[in-house]
Amino acid sequence: MKFLLDVNVAPYLGELLATLGHTYRHVALMGKGDNSDASILGIARESDEVVLTHDLDFGGLLAFSGDNAPSVKCFHLTDAFQSRNFCMRL
């Protein structure tokens, strides 16, 4: 799978996803850290990526846009163990 990590998601989660065979990009590392949530959804849609975020606004934006993509996974993880378990379930 391809993932786009929001600015509020630690880059190490992307590195962990990569060890499991997934690809990822991190919004901040792309120089897009100041982009709006709507813009980030557009970037993910164009690249067929799943957005990983802690930000609840993404779900509302997607729901009210009428679009059916991209997929958004909103979560809150407190430690590396939870992160690994989360990645294993993707």
Kinemage of the C-alpha trace (Angstrom):
@kinemage 1
@onewidth
@group {chain A} dominant
@subgroup {mainchain}
@vectorlist {calphas} color= white
{ca met a 1} P 0.000 0.000 0.000
{ca lys a 2} L 0.983 3.630 -0.434
{ca phe a 3} L 0.624 6.030 2.483
{ca leu a 4} L 0.779 9.787 2.931
{ca leu a 5} L 1.606 10.681 6.531
{ca asp a 6} L 0.206 13.945 7.855
{ca val a 7} L 2.487 16.403 9.672
{ca asn a 8} L 1.240 15.200 13.057
{ca val a 9} L 2.358 11.606 12.424
{ca ala a 10} L 5.896 10.715 13.475
{ca pro a 11} L 8.150 9.857 10.506
{ca tyr a 12} L 9.244 6.641 12.244
{ca leu a 13} L 5.776 5.230 11.528
{ca gly a 14} L 6.533 5.551 7.810
{ca glu a 15} L 9.874 3.847 8.299
{ca leu a 16} L 8.097 1.028 10.104
{ca leu a 17} L 5.581 0.731 7.250
{ca ala a 18} L 8.479 0.523 4.788
{ca thr a 19} L 9.951 -2.456 6.666
{ca leu a 20} L 6.624 -4.199 6.075
{ca gly a 21} L 6.770 -3.605 2.321
{ca his a 22} L 4.661 -0.449 2.075
{ca thr a 23} L 5.687 2.886 0.586
{ca tyr a 24} L 5.152 6.234 2.245
{ca arg a 25} L 5.686 9.940 1.958
{ca his a 26} L 5.585 12.381 4.862
{ca val a 27} L 3.904 15.739 4.252
{ca ala a 28} L 6.538 17.696 6.201
{ca leu a 29} L 9.438 15.985 4.432
{ca met a 30} L 7.815 16.903 1.097
{ca gly a 31} L 7.875 20.583 2.072
{ca lys a 32} L 4.088 20.639 2.302
{ca gly a 33} L 3.788 20.938 6.077
{ca asp a 34} L 1.857 24.195 5.834
{ca asn a 35} L -0.668 22.890 3.294
{ca ser a 36} L -4.332 22.799 4.233
{ca asp a 37} L -6.000 19.490 5.048
{ca ala a 38} L -8.023 19.791 1.827
{ca ser a 39} L -4.798 20.194 -0.158
{ca ile a 40} L -3.279 17.137 1.533
{ca leu a 41} L -6.370 15.114 0.608
{ca gly a 42} L -5.895 16.234 -2.991
{ca ile a 43} L -2.247 15.171 -3.001
{ca ala a 44} L -3.193 11.746 -1.644
{ca arg a 45} L -6.051 11.377 -4.136
{ca glu a 46} L -3.768 12.184 -7.100
{ca ser a 47} L -1.174 9.646 -5.937
{ca asp a 48} L -3.634 6.956 -4.799
{ca glu a 49} L -2.305 7.068 -1.232
{ca val a 50} L -4.004 6.416 2.110
{ca val a 51} L -3.769 9.388 4.494
{ca leu a 52} L -2.552 8.525 7.995
{ca thr a 53} L -3.323 11.256 10.523
{ca his a 54} L -4.267 12.135 14.074
{ca asp a 55} L -6.437 14.994 12.772
{ca leu a 56} L -10.192 14.353 12.932
{ca asp a 57} L -10.857 17.092 10.353
{ca phe a 58} L -9.899 14.831 7.455
{ca gly a 59} L -12.908 12.559 7.893
{ca gly a 60} L -15.309 15.485 7.833
{ca leu a 61} L -13.633 17.037 4.810
{ca leu a 62} L -13.839 13.782 2.913
{ca ala a 63} L -17.443 13.116 3.946
{ca phe a 64} L -18.686 16.552 2.894
{ca ser a 65} L -16.670 16.635 -0.335
{ca gly a 66} L -18.739 13.861 -1.892
{ca asp a 67} L -15.526 12.138 -3.009
{ca asn a 68} L -14.907 8.477 -2.265
{ca ala a 69} L -11.114 8.808 -2.209
{ca pro a 70} L -8.580 8.939 -0.736
{ca ser a 71} L -8.939 6.610 2.206
{ca val a 72} L -8.197 8.217 5.568
{ca lys a 73} L -7.033 6.404 8.696
{ca cys a 74} L -7.285 8.541 11.808
{ca phe a 75} L -5.663 7.129 14.932
{ca his a 76} L -3.882 7.962 18.139
{ca leu a 77} L -0.872 5.888 19.169
{ca thr a 78} L 1.078 6.508 22.336
{ca asp a 79} L 4.175 4.371 21.848
{ca ala a 80} L 6.259 2.356 19.427
{ca phe a 81} L 4.653 -0.949 20.453
{ca gln a 82} L 1.205 0.362 19.523
{ca ser a 83} L 2.631 1.721 16.262
{ca arg a 84} L 4.033 -1.669 15.303
{ca asn a 85} L 0.747 -3.421 16.112
{ca phe a 86} L -1.145 -0.809 14.081
{ca cys a 87} L 1.133 -1.305 11.058
{ca met a 88} L 0.825 -5.081 11.251
{ca arg a 89} L -2.959 -4.757 10.936
{ca leu a 90} L -2.933 -2.542 7.818
